Amino acid sequence: NEVGPDGNFWIPTVINPSPLHRKYGKYKDDGIAKVSQDGKLLSVLSVADILVRNGYRAIAFGSGEYHWNNIHLNDIEPALYSTKYWDKGDILLSMRHPSTVFLYRPRTDEILWLKTGPWIAQHDVDFLGDSKIVIYGNDYVWGKKDKPFIDKINNVYVYDLSTDTILLPYKNSMTKADVRTDQEGLQEILPNGDVFIEEQTRGRLLRLSYDQIVWEYTYRLSDIYLGMPKWSRYLTKDQVNHILPVINANNCAN
């Protein structure tokens, strides 16, 4: 769940029943829901319909054997400011199964940019600066038992819309830390250039520089059980100072 610039929430959903069921039978019709702060459903859009209307029908339904869960939406990221490459209120969407990310403008129903790979089965997409998009590539091939990770690790991809180039700035430190979650996972690039990573299925939180492990944390329940983090957030000192008055006010009110 993410908060857009208008204060409303973007939330992944599944449309059921769906008009697509009449055409294809079993089909997971992933959707994006816009919800107000008081819980009112403002709109629901089918991701498959967005793709079809914008000329990407093959991504919605695949080109090989039919799969009922061909999209697998796993992140909606709203733009909180405008640049040359996106407007405030545009959204990034991550579709895991086709290894595809796209930039969508809800007010005009337009896909502004779409790219499949080189990331594979990615989770978490973020805006960075004035022209960059950050993608957490799990780079994990399902069904491949012996070497399921393409590079043996996950990768953080930084794609620059202004130059059509891709960098992997944390590859050295992620290799040292052996970061590899097959599902989920997220990144947040911090103001000093370090990256915060949630390695979800292996139960670790990490802060990495370009070349070194700054720190890592594992929540251990016992000698054999780990706690599993879920969509963690890294708060800077300024962010903590911003929310503390709100927390204190709520505590006083209660």
C-alpha atoms as an extended CHARMM CRD file, in Angstrom:
* protein
*
       254  EXT
         1         1  ASN       CA              0.0000000000        0.0000000000        0.0000000000  PROA      1               0.0000000000
         2         2  GLU       CA              1.3970000000        3.3980000000       -0.9820000000  PROA      2               0.0000000000
         3         3  VAL       CA              0.1560000000        6.9390000000       -0.3960000000  PROA      3               0.0000000000
         4         4  GLY       CA             -0.1280000000        9.1300000000       -3.4860000000  PROA      4               0.0000000000
         5         5  PRO       CA              0.4650000000       12.8950000000       -3.6260000000  PROA      5               0.0000000000
         6         6  ASP       CA             -3.2770000000       13.5590000000       -3.1570000000  PROA      6               0.0000000000
         7         7  GLY       CA             -3.3260000000       11.5990000000        0.1190000000  PROA      7               0.0000000000
         8         8  ASN       CA             -5.2140000000        8.6470000000       -1.3720000000  PROA      8               0.0000000000
         9         9  PHE       CA             -3.8860000000        5.0810000000       -1.2470000000  PROA      9               0.0000000000
        10        10  TRP       CA             -2.9080000000        2.8440000000       -4.1730000000  PROA      10              0.0000000000
        11        11  ILE       CA             -3.6020000000       -0.7690000000       -3.2290000000  PROA      11              0.0000000000
        12        12  PRO       CA             -3.1880000000       -3.9900000000       -5.2730000000  PROA      12              0.0000000000
        13        13  THR       CA             -6.3970000000       -5.9840000000       -5.6180000000  PROA      13              0.0000000000
        14        14  VAL       CA             -7.9220000000       -8.8550000000       -7.5960000000  PROA      14              0.0000000000
        15        15  ILE       CA            -11.0550000000       -8.2210000000       -9.6750000000  PROA      15              0.0000000000
        16        16  ASN       CA            -13.4670000000      -11.0820000000       -9.0680000000  PROA      16              0.0000000000
        17        17  PRO       CA            -15.7550000000      -11.7600000000      -10.8200000000  PROA      17              0.0000000000
        18        18  SER       CA            -14.0300000000      -10.3820000000      -13.8890000000  PROA      18              0.0000000000
        19        19  PRO       CA            -15.1620000000      -10.0110000000      -17.5340000000  PROA      19              0.0000000000
        20        20  LEU       CA            -11.9620000000      -11.8780000000      -18.4120000000  PROA      20              0.0000000000
        21        21  HSD       CA            -13.3640000000      -15.0220000000      -16.7850000000  PROA      21              0.0000000000
        22        22  ARG       CA            -15.9890000000      -15.3110000000      -19.5210000000  PROA      22              0.0000000000
        23        23  LYS       CA            -13.2520000000      -15.2190000000      -22.1920000000  PROA      23              0.0000000000
        24        24  TYR       CA            -10.4830000000      -17.2580000000      -20.6250000000  PROA      24              0.0000000000
        25        25  GLY       CA            -11.9480000000      -19.1750000000      -17.7130000000  PROA      25              0.0000000000
        26        26  LYS       CA             -9.5600000000      -19.1440000000      -14.7700000000  PROA      26              0.0000000000
        27        27  TYR       CA             -7.5830000000      -15.8890000000      -14.8390000000  PROA      27              0.0000000000
        28        28  LYS       CA             -6.2330000000      -13.8290000000      -11.9430000000  PROA      28              0.0000000000
        29        29  ASP       CA             -7.3440000000      -10.3310000000      -12.9560000000  PROA      29              0.0000000000
        30        30  ASP       CA             -4.9230000000       -8.1860000000      -10.9500000000  PROA      30              0.0000000000
        31        31  GLY       CA             -6.1090000000       -4.6340000000      -10.4170000000  PROA      31              0.0000000000
        32        32  ILE       CA             -5.0310000000       -1.3180000000       -8.9420000000  PROA      32              0.0000000000
        33        33  ALA       CA             -7.4390000000        0.2470000000       -6.4530000000  PROA      33              0.0000000000
        34        34  LYS       CA             -7.4820000000        3.8820000000       -5.3820000000  PROA      34              0.0000000000
        35        35  VAL       CA             -8.8380000000        4.2790000000       -1.8570000000  PROA      35              0.0000000000
        36        36  SER       CA             -9.4320000000        7.4520000000        0.1590000000  PROA      36              0.0000000000
        37        37  GLN       CA             -8.0880000000        7.9080000000        3.6880000000  PROA      37              0.0000000000
        38        38  ASP       CA            -11.5430000000        7.2430000000        5.0920000000  PROA      38              0.0000000000
        39        39  GLY       CA            -11.7620000000        3.9240000000        3.2430000000  PROA      39              0.0000000000
        40        40  LYS       CA            -13.9230000000        4.8950000000        0.2660000000  PROA      40              0.0000000000
        41        41  LEU       CA            -13.1520000000        2.9740000000       -2.9390000000  PROA      41              0.0000000000
        42        42  LEU       CA            -12.5540000000        5.6490000000       -5.6020000000  PROA      42              0.0000000000
        43        43  SER       CA            -11.5870000000        3.5080000000       -8.6030000000  PROA      43              0.0000000000
        44        44  VAL       CA            -10.4420000000        0.0500000000       -9.6890000000  PROA      44              0.0000000000
        45        45  LEU       CA             -8.5280000000       -0.6000000000      -12.9180000000  PROA      45              0.0000000000
        46        46  SER       CA             -7.6030000000       -3.9710000000      -14.4040000000  PROA      46              0.0000000000
        47        47  VAL       CA             -3.8770000000       -4.2290000000      -15.1800000000  PROA      47              0.0000000000
        48        48  ALA       CA             -4.6420000000       -6.6030000000      -18.0600000000  PROA      48              0.0000000000
        49        49  ASP       CA             -7.0790000000       -4.0660000000      -19.5270000000  PROA      49              0.0000000000
        50        50  ILE       CA             -4.4860000000       -1.2820000000      -19.2130000000  PROA      50              0.0000000000
        51        51  LEU       CA             -1.9740000000       -3.4080000000      -21.1020000000  PROA      51              0.0000000000
        52        52  VAL       CA             -4.4440000000       -4.3550000000      -23.8440000000  PROA      52              0.0000000000
        53        53  ARG       CA             -5.6130000000       -0.7590000000      -24.3710000000  PROA      53              0.0000000000
        54        54  ASN       CA             -1.9930000000        0.3420000000      -24.7360000000  PROA      54              0.0000000000
        55        55  GLY       CA             -0.9790000000       -2.3460000000      -27.2450000000  PROA      55              0.0000000000
        56        56  TYR       CA              0.6400000000       -4.8720000000      -24.8780000000  PROA      56              0.0000000000
        57        57  ARG       CA             -1.8440000000       -7.7480000000      -25.1180000000  PROA      57              0.0000000000
        58        58  ALA       CA              0.9380000000      -10.3520000000      -25.3700000000  PROA      58              0.0000000000
        59        59  ILE       CA              2.2610000000       -9.3650000000      -21.9300000000  PROA      59              0.0000000000
        60        60  ALA       CA             -1.1890000000       -9.6630000000      -20.3950000000  PROA      60              0.0000000000
        61        61  PHE       CA             -1.8370000000      -13.1630000000      -21.7290000000  PROA      61              0.0000000000
        62        62  GLY       CA              1.5970000000      -14.5630000000      -22.5670000000  PROA      62              0.0000000000
        63        63  SER       CA              3.0160000000      -16.0710000000      -25.7100000000  PROA      63              0.0000000000
        64        64  GLY       CA              3.5490000000      -19.6420000000      -24.5080000000  PROA      64              0.0000000000
        65        65  GLU       CA              1.3990000000      -22.0710000000      -22.5890000000  PROA      65              0.0000000000
        66        66  TYR       CA             -1.5820000000      -20.3010000000      -21.0200000000  PROA      66              0.0000000000
        67        67  HSD       CA             -1.0370000000      -19.3440000000      -17.3670000000  PROA      67              0.0000000000
        68        68  TRP       CA             -3.9060000000      -18.1460000000      -15.1640000000  PROA      68              0.0000000000
        69        69  ASN       CA             -1.5330000000      -15.9280000000      -13.0970000000  PROA      69              0.0000000000
        70        70  ASN       CA              0.3750000000      -14.3230000000      -15.9540000000  PROA      70              0.0000000000
        71        71  ILE       CA              0.7150000000      -10.8160000000      -14.4630000000  PROA      71              0.0000000000
        72        72  HSD       CA              1.2700000000      -11.2070000000      -10.7000000000  PROA      72              0.0000000000
        73        73  LEU       CA              1.2370000000       -7.5150000000       -9.7540000000  PROA      73              0.0000000000
        74        74  ASN       CA              3.4480000000       -6.9510000000       -6.7050000000  PROA      74              0.0000000000
        75        75  ASP       CA              4.0690000000       -3.2080000000       -6.3600000000  PROA      75              0.0000000000
        76        76  ILE       CA              2.4040000000        0.1200000000       -7.1380000000  PROA      76              0.0000000000
        77        77  GLU       CA              4.6130000000        3.1700000000       -6.6350000000  PROA      77              0.0000000000
        78        78  PRO       CA              3.1040000000        6.6700000000       -7.0750000000  PROA      78              0.0000000000
        79        79  ALA       CA              5.2160000000        9.6260000000       -8.2100000000  PROA      79              0.0000000000
        80        80  LEU       CA              5.1910000000       12.3160000000       -5.5230000000  PROA      80              0.0000000000
        81        81  TYR       CA              6.7450000000       15.0200000000       -7.7260000000  PROA      81              0.0000000000
        82        82  SER       CA              6.9820000000       15.9340000000      -11.4060000000  PROA      82              0.0000000000
        83        83  THR       CA             10.0330000000       15.8080000000      -13.6800000000  PROA      83              0.0000000000
        84        84  LYS       CA             10.7060000000       15.8120000000      -17.4100000000  PROA      84              0.0000000000
        85        85  TYR       CA             10.0200000000       12.0470000000      -17.4530000000  PROA      85              0.0000000000
        86        86  TRP       CA              6.9550000000       11.6880000000      -15.2330000000  PROA      86              0.0000000000
        87        87  ASP       CA              4.2140000000       13.7880000000      -13.6550000000  PROA      87              0.0000000000
        88        88  LYS       CA              3.1500000000       13.8710000000      -10.0400000000  PROA      88              0.0000000000
        89        89  GLY       CA              0.4420000000       11.2390000000       -9.7150000000  PROA      89              0.0000000000
        90        90  ASP       CA              1.8630000000        8.8550000000      -12.3480000000  PROA      90              0.0000000000
        91        91  ILE       CA              2.4730000000        5.3310000000      -11.0420000000  PROA      91              0.0000000000
        92        92  LEU       CA              5.0530000000        2.6080000000      -11.5400000000  PROA      92              0.0000000000
        93        93  LEU       CA              3.7580000000       -0.9580000000      -11.6550000000  PROA      93              0.0000000000
        94        94  SER       CA              5.7770000000       -4.1450000000      -11.2550000000  PROA      94              0.0000000000
        95        95  MET       CA              4.5430000000       -7.3970000000      -12.8310000000  PROA      95              0.0000000000
        96        96  ARG       CA              6.5310000000      -10.2970000000      -11.5130000000  PROA      96              0.0000000000
        97        97  HSD       CA              5.7410000000      -13.1500000000      -13.8790000000  PROA      97              0.0000000000
        98        98  PRO       CA              6.5060000000      -11.3490000000      -17.1740000000  PROA      98              0.0000000000
        99        99  SER       CA              9.5360000000       -9.6200000000      -15.5010000000  PROA      99              0.0000000000
       100       100  THR       CA              8.0840000000       -6.3010000000      -16.6390000000  PROA      100             0.0000000000
       101       101  VAL       CA              7.8640000000       -2.8050000000      -15.1680000000  PROA      101             0.0000000000
       102       102  PHE       CA              5.8610000000        0.0770000000      -16.6270000000  PROA      102             0.0000000000
       103       103  LEU       CA              5.1210000000        3.7380000000      -15.9700000000  PROA      103             0.0000000000
       104       104  TYR       CA              1.4210000000        4.5760000000      -16.1970000000  PROA      104             0.0000000000
       105       105  ARG       CA             -0.5160000000        7.8510000000      -16.2340000000  PROA      105             0.0000000000
       106       106  PRO       CA             -4.0010000000        7.1990000000      -14.7740000000  PROA      106             0.0000000000
       107       107  ARG       CA             -5.5200000000       10.5040000000      -15.8710000000  PROA      107             0.0000000000
       108       108  THR       CA             -4.9120000000        9.7460000000      -19.5660000000  PROA      108             0.0000000000
       109       109  ASP       CA             -4.8810000000        5.9140000000      -19.3880000000  PROA      109             0.0000000000
       110       110  GLU       CA             -1.4250000000        5.9520000000      -21.0330000000  PROA      110             0.0000000000
       111       111  ILE       CA              1.6000000000        3.7010000000      -20.5700000000  PROA      111             0.0000000000
       112       112  LEU       CA              4.5110000000        6.1450000000      -20.8720000000  PROA      112             0.0000000000
       113       113  TRP       CA              7.3130000000        3.5780000000      -20.6480000000  PROA      113             0.0000000000
       114       114  LEU       CA              7.5160000000       -0.2020000000      -20.3720000000  PROA      114             0.0000000000
       115       115  LYS       CA             10.4940000000       -2.5150000000      -20.1240000000  PROA      115             0.0000000000
       116       116  THR       CA             10.8840000000       -6.2840000000      -19.7470000000  PROA      116             0.0000000000
       117       117  GLY       CA             14.1600000000       -7.2820000000      -18.0570000000  PROA      117             0.0000000000
       118       118  PRO       CA             17.0610000000       -7.5820000000      -17.6790000000  PROA      118             0.0000000000
       119       119  TRP       CA             15.6450000000       -8.0350000000      -14.1590000000  PROA      119             0.0000000000
       120       120  ILE       CA             13.7880000000      -11.2940000000      -13.6100000000  PROA      120             0.0000000000
       121       121  ALA       CA             10.8300000000      -11.8720000000      -11.2560000000  PROA      121             0.0000000000
       122       122  GLN       CA             11.4310000000       -8.4370000000       -9.7240000000  PROA      122             0.0000000000
       123       123  HSD       CA              9.8310000000       -6.9330000000       -6.6250000000  PROA      123             0.0000000000
       124       124  ASP       CA              9.7510000000       -3.2900000000       -5.5470000000  PROA      124             0.0000000000
       125       125  VAL       CA             10.0670000000       -0.3330000000       -7.9120000000  PROA      125             0.0000000000
       126       126  ASP       CA             10.9870000000        3.2060000000       -6.8610000000  PROA      126             0.0000000000
       127       127  PHE       CA             11.4710000000        6.6500000000       -8.3750000000  PROA      127             0.0000000000
       128       128  LEU       CA             14.9300000000        8.1520000000       -7.8660000000  PROA      128             0.0000000000
       129       129  GLY       CA             15.9740000000       11.7220000000       -8.6170000000  PROA      129             0.0000000000
       130       130  ASP       CA             14.7260000000       13.3300000000      -11.8260000000  PROA      130             0.0000000000
       131       131  SER       CA             15.0540000000       10.4740000000      -14.3220000000  PROA      131             0.0000000000
       132       132  LYS       CA             15.8930000000        7.1820000000      -12.6160000000  PROA      132             0.0000000000
       133       133  ILE       CA             13.8420000000        4.1150000000      -11.7360000000  PROA      133             0.0000000000
       134       134  VAL       CA             15.1180000000        1.5520000000       -9.2260000000  PROA      134             0.0000000000
       135       135  ILE       CA             14.1020000000       -2.1150000000       -9.4990000000  PROA      135             0.0000000000
       136       136  TYR       CA             14.7640000000       -4.9390000000       -7.0400000000  PROA      136             0.0000000000
       137       137  GLY       CA             15.6240000000       -7.8750000000       -9.2910000000  PROA      137             0.0000000000
       138       138  ASN       CA             15.2140000000      -11.2280000000       -7.5760000000  PROA      138             0.0000000000
       139       139  ASP       CA             16.7340000000      -12.7230000000      -10.7480000000  PROA      139             0.0000000000
       140       140  TYR       CA             15.3210000000      -16.0930000000       -9.7950000000  PROA      140             0.0000000000
       141       141  VAL       CA             14.1640000000      -18.6320000000      -12.3820000000  PROA      141             0.0000000000
       142       142  TRP       CA             11.2150000000      -20.6870000000      -11.1590000000  PROA      142             0.0000000000
       143       143  GLY       CA             11.3310000000      -24.4050000000      -11.8300000000  PROA      143             0.0000000000
       144       144  LYS       CA             15.1200000000      -24.4630000000      -12.2490000000  PROA      144             0.0000000000
       145       145  LYS       CA             16.3930000000      -26.5970000000       -9.3820000000  PROA      145             0.0000000000
       146       146  ASP       CA             20.1710000000      -26.6280000000       -9.7220000000  PROA      146             0.0000000000
       147       147  LYS       CA             20.9880000000      -22.9270000000      -10.2860000000  PROA      147             0.0000000000
       148       148  PRO       CA             17.7870000000      -20.9000000000       -9.8530000000  PROA      148             0.0000000000
       149       149  PHE       CA             19.5440000000      -17.5190000000       -9.3830000000  PROA      149             0.0000000000
       150       150  ILE       CA             20.8740000000      -15.9910000000      -12.6050000000  PROA      150             0.0000000000
       151       151  ASP       CA             23.8170000000      -14.2210000000      -10.9070000000  PROA      151             0.0000000000
       152       152  LYS       CA             23.7340000000      -16.3240000000       -7.7140000000  PROA      152             0.0000000000
       153       153  ILE       CA             22.3880000000      -13.1910000000       -5.9670000000  PROA      153             0.0000000000
       154       154  ASN       CA             19.6770000000      -10.5480000000       -6.1880000000  PROA      154             0.0000000000
       155       155  ASN       CA             20.4830000000       -7.2680000000       -7.9420000000  PROA      155             0.0000000000
       156       156  VAL       CA             19.4150000000       -3.6470000000       -7.5230000000  PROA      156             0.0000000000
       157       157  TYR       CA             18.9830000000       -2.1470000000      -11.0000000000  PROA      157             0.0000000000
       158       158  VAL       CA             19.0750000000        1.6070000000      -11.5800000000  PROA      158             0.0000000000
       159       159  TYR       CA             17.5520000000        2.4790000000      -14.9620000000  PROA      159             0.0000000000
       160       160  ASP       CA             18.0200000000        6.0080000000      -16.3070000000  PROA      160             0.0000000000
       161       161  LEU       CA             15.2170000000        7.1680000000      -18.5990000000  PROA      161             0.0000000000
       162       162  SER       CA             17.3480000000       10.0790000000      -19.8460000000  PROA      162             0.0000000000
       163       163  THR       CA             20.1180000000        7.8570000000      -21.2200000000  PROA      163             0.0000000000
       164       164  ASP       CA             18.4130000000        4.4500000000      -21.6030000000  PROA      164             0.0000000000
       165       165  THR       CA             21.1630000000        2.8850000000      -19.4900000000  PROA      165             0.0000000000
       166       166  ILE       CA             21.2000000000        0.4520000000      -16.5740000000  PROA      166             0.0000000000
       167       167  LEU       CA             23.6350000000        0.3120000000      -13.6650000000  PROA      167             0.0000000000
       168       168  LEU       CA             24.0700000000       -2.2540000000      -10.8680000000  PROA      168             0.0000000000
       169       169  PRO       CA             25.8230000000       -0.0290000000       -8.3190000000  PROA      169             0.0000000000
       170       170  TYR       CA             25.5580000000       -2.4440000000       -5.3720000000  PROA      170             0.0000000000
       171       171  LYS       CA             26.5990000000       -5.6610000000       -7.1060000000  PROA      171             0.0000000000
       172       172  ASN       CA             29.9060000000       -5.9040000000       -5.2000000000  PROA      172             0.0000000000
       173       173  SER       CA             28.4080000000       -5.4300000000       -1.7430000000  PROA      173             0.0000000000
       174       174  MET       CA             25.3780000000       -7.6430000000       -2.5070000000  PROA      174             0.0000000000
       175       175  THR       CA             27.7830000000      -10.3780000000       -3.5940000000  PROA      175             0.0000000000
       176       176  LYS       CA             29.7590000000      -10.0010000000       -0.3430000000  PROA      176             0.0000000000
       177       177  ALA       CA             26.5400000000      -10.1610000000        1.6770000000  PROA      177             0.0000000000
       178       178  ASP       CA             25.1740000000      -13.0640000000       -0.4220000000  PROA      178             0.0000000000
       179       179  VAL       CA             21.7880000000      -11.3450000000       -0.7990000000  PROA      179             0.0000000000
       180       180  ARG       CA             19.3200000000      -13.7590000000       -2.3640000000  PROA      180             0.0000000000
       181       181  THR       CA             15.6340000000      -13.8960000000       -1.5840000000  PROA      181             0.0000000000
       182       182  ASP       CA             13.6660000000      -15.9010000000       -4.1360000000  PROA      182             0.0000000000
       183       183  GLN       CA             10.4480000000      -13.9840000000       -3.4130000000  PROA      183             0.0000000000
       184       184  GLU       CA              9.5700000000      -10.4540000000       -2.2900000000  PROA      184             0.0000000000
       185       185  GLY       CA             12.4600000000       -8.2630000000       -1.1340000000  PROA      185             0.0000000000
       186       186  LEU       CA             12.8400000000       -4.5040000000       -1.4110000000  PROA      186             0.0000000000
       187       187  GLN       CA             15.3790000000       -1.7160000000       -1.6380000000  PROA      187             0.0000000000
       188       188  GLU       CA             15.5510000000        1.9330000000       -0.6560000000  PROA      188             0.0000000000
       189       189  ILE       CA             18.4410000000        4.1070000000       -1.7680000000  PROA      189             0.0000000000
       190       190  LEU       CA             19.3460000000        6.4320000000        1.0970000000  PROA      190             0.0000000000
       191       191  PRO       CA             20.4070000000       10.0920000000        0.8540000000  PROA      191             0.0000000000
       192       192  ASN       CA             24.1430000000        9.2870000000        1.1680000000  PROA      192             0.0000000000
       193       193  GLY       CA             23.9910000000        6.6470000000       -1.5990000000  PROA      193             0.0000000000
       194       194  ASP       CA             23.8390000000        3.5740000000        0.6380000000  PROA      194             0.0000000000
       195       195  VAL       CA             21.0060000000        1.1160000000        0.0290000000  PROA      195             0.0000000000
       196       196  PHE       CA             18.6590000000       -0.4400000000        2.5910000000  PROA      196             0.0000000000
       197       197  ILE       CA             17.5790000000       -3.9670000000        1.6440000000  PROA      197             0.0000000000
       198       198  GLU       CA             14.9830000000       -6.3490000000        3.0080000000  PROA      198             0.0000000000
       199       199  GLU       CA             15.9950000000       -9.9120000000        2.1510000000  PROA      199             0.0000000000
       200       200  GLN       CA             12.5790000000      -11.2290000000        2.9920000000  PROA      200             0.0000000000
       201       201  THR       CA             12.6460000000      -15.0250000000        2.7560000000  PROA      201             0.0000000000
       202       202  ARG       CA             16.0400000000      -15.2690000000        4.4760000000  PROA      202             0.0000000000
       203       203  GLY       CA             14.9840000000      -12.9970000000        7.3220000000  PROA      203             0.0000000000
       204       204  ARG       CA             17.5890000000      -10.2210000000        6.9840000000  PROA      204             0.0000000000
       205       205  LEU       CA             17.6690000000       -6.4490000000        6.8630000000  PROA      205             0.0000000000
       206       206  LEU       CA             20.8580000000       -4.8870000000        5.4780000000  PROA      206             0.0000000000
       207       207  ARG       CA             22.4430000000       -1.5290000000        4.8220000000  PROA      207             0.0000000000
       208       208  LEU       CA             25.0700000000       -1.6420000000        2.0860000000  PROA      208             0.0000000000
       209       209  SER       CA             27.4260000000        0.8760000000        0.5370000000  PROA      209             0.0000000000
       210       210  TYR       CA             28.6570000000        0.3600000000       -3.0210000000  PROA      210             0.0000000000
       211       211  ASP       CA             31.3720000000       -2.0310000000       -1.8350000000  PROA      211             0.0000000000
       212       212  GLN       CA             30.8110000000       -2.8710000000        1.8410000000  PROA      212             0.0000000000
       213       213  ILE       CA             28.2840000000       -4.2640000000        4.3050000000  PROA      213             0.0000000000
       214       214  VAL       CA             27.5190000000       -1.3560000000        6.6660000000  PROA      214             0.0000000000
       215       215  TRP       CA             25.3160000000       -3.4750000000        8.9420000000  PROA      215             0.0000000000
       216       216  GLU       CA             22.9070000000       -6.3760000000        8.8750000000  PROA      216             0.0000000000
       217       217  TYR       CA             20.1760000000       -7.4760000000       11.2460000000  PROA      217             0.0000000000
       218       218  THR       CA             18.3550000000      -10.7750000000       11.6870000000  PROA      218             0.0000000000
       219       219  TYR       CA             15.4510000000      -11.1510000000       14.0780000000  PROA      219             0.0000000000
       220       220  ARG       CA             15.9340000000      -14.5530000000       15.7070000000  PROA      220             0.0000000000
       221       221  LEU       CA             13.0240000000      -16.1940000000       17.4910000000  PROA      221             0.0000000000
       222       222  SER       CA             15.2490000000      -19.0800000000       18.6260000000  PROA      222             0.0000000000
       223       223  ASP       CA             18.3410000000      -20.9940000000       17.5290000000  PROA      223             0.0000000000
       224       224  ILE       CA             16.4350000000      -22.5280000000       14.6210000000  PROA      224             0.0000000000
       225       225  TYR       CA             13.6540000000      -20.0340000000       13.8080000000  PROA      225             0.0000000000
       226       226  LEU       CA             13.9180000000      -16.5880000000       12.2230000000  PROA      226             0.0000000000
       227       227  GLY       CA             11.3880000000      -13.7940000000       12.0940000000  PROA      227             0.0000000000
       228       228  MET       CA             10.4790000000      -12.8660000000        8.5160000000  PROA      228             0.0000000000
       229       229  PRO       CA             10.4020000000       -9.1240000000        7.7250000000  PROA      229             0.0000000000
       230       230  LYS       CA              7.5750000000       -7.8580000000        5.5260000000  PROA      230             0.0000000000
       231       231  TRP       CA              7.8020000000       -4.5540000000        3.5820000000  PROA      231             0.0000000000
       232       232  SER       CA             10.0850000000       -2.8460000000        6.0960000000  PROA      232             0.0000000000
       233       233  ARG       CA             10.6350000000        0.9150000000        6.0330000000  PROA      233             0.0000000000
       234       234  TYR       CA             13.8780000000        2.7860000000        6.6640000000  PROA      234             0.0000000000
       235       235  LEU       CA             13.2420000000        6.1020000000        8.4150000000  PROA      235             0.0000000000
       236       236  THR       CA             15.8230000000        8.8840000000        8.3770000000  PROA      236             0.0000000000
       237       237  LYS       CA             16.3120000000       11.1340000000       11.3920000000  PROA      237             0.0000000000
       238       238  ASP       CA             14.2820000000       13.8810000000        9.7130000000  PROA      238             0.0000000000
       239       239  GLN       CA             11.4250000000       11.4720000000        9.0320000000  PROA      239             0.0000000000
       240       240  VAL       CA             11.4230000000       10.2570000000       12.6480000000  PROA      240             0.0000000000
       241       241  ASN       CA             11.4140000000       13.8440000000       13.9290000000  PROA      241             0.0000000000
       242       242  HSD       CA              8.4900000000       14.5720000000       11.5930000000  PROA      242             0.0000000000
       243       243  ILE       CA              6.2880000000       11.7200000000       12.8340000000  PROA      243             0.0000000000
       244       244  LEU       CA              7.1470000000       11.8140000000       16.5680000000  PROA      244             0.0000000000
       245       245  PRO       CA              4.8590000000       14.8170000000       17.2800000000  PROA      245             0.0000000000
       246       246  VAL       CA              1.9860000000       12.9540000000       15.6060000000  PROA      246             0.0000000000
       247       247  ILE       CA              2.6470000000        9.7960000000       17.6660000000  PROA      247             0.0000000000
       248       248  ASN       CA              2.9230000000       11.7930000000       20.8920000000  PROA      248             0.0000000000
       249       249  ALA       CA             -0.2870000000       13.6730000000       20.1130000000  PROA      249             0.0000000000
       250       250  ASN       CA             -2.1400000000       10.4010000000       19.4880000000  PROA      250             0.0000000000
       251       251  ASN       CA             -0.7910000000        8.9160000000       22.7250000000  PROA      251             0.0000000000
       252       252  CYS       CA             -1.9540000000       11.9710000000       24.6810000000  PROA      252             0.0000000000
       253       253  ALA       CA             -5.3760000000       11.7750000000       23.0480000000  PROA      253             0.0000000000
       254       254  ASN       CA             -5.7010000000        8.1050000000       24.0240000000  PROA      254             0.0000000000
